[in-house]
Amino acid sequence: MVPRPAGVDVTHRPRRAGAARLGRVNAPIRAVLFDCDGVLQRPGNDWTGEIGAATGLAGAELDAFLGDVSTAEQPLLDGSAPFAVALTRVLADWDLPVCAEDLLRVWQHLVVDAGMLEAVRELRAQDVACAIATNQHRERAVYMRRELGYERLFDPIVISAEIGVAKPDPVYFRRALDLLGRPAGEVLFVDDVLANVESARGVGLVAEHFAKDAGRPELDRILALHGLSEPLAA
């Protein structure tokens, strides 16, 4: 998924671990379902600056262009059409002599958080299944499967463009559970978008809001709420 333009509210309000434990009535967690952008991975480049340089836009104009790009992407997260087609239309609307493929490559520079992957290995050693639940358009899904090596640690990898539905649609989470083969109450879902977390809870998953790009300490905090990890010392 193209990173959200500035201004989207992803405010994190952590809960006290003790309060969470007292209120928990779920079965033991046997699987963790991870979002990607803002949780497992982050941009490895200054994509905003690179797009500004490529288009010649800056400030409010650049923000407006990126908003149009994000709006054009949203209905295509279900994989119904290539994102390049919609992006080409946005570029034409803005009368920008830029190739859509060049901009797509800007969003394909991702860094996977090594600390998060180490946590995944530790969970797998405890016989906790680890899977991915991510919204991506077609082109980025291909890039991620080809370049990031997630198949070595995660099974299944549930990508919206490949299953025909995107978060926060409850159907997405039901499909993810079918692929995972676990009852909802045994699955912990972590995502930096609150709407996705709330939808997952509505389907019966145990879901926690992850502070964007906060890495291993944030994951350890969440895992500790569910008896899977000790929180890091303050």
Secondary structure, 3 states (H helix, E strand, C coil): CCCCCCCCCCCCCCCCHHHHHHHCCCCCCCEEEECCECCCEEECCCHHHHHHHHHCCCHHHHHHHHHHHHHHHHHHCCCCCCHHHHHHHHHHHCCCCCCHHHHHHHCCCEEECHHHHHHHHHHHHCCCEEEEEECCCHHHHHHHHHHCCHHHCCCCEEEHHHHCCCCCCHHHHHHHHHHHCCCHHHEEEEECCHHHHHHHHHHCCEEEECCCCCHHHHHHHHHHHCCCCCCCCC
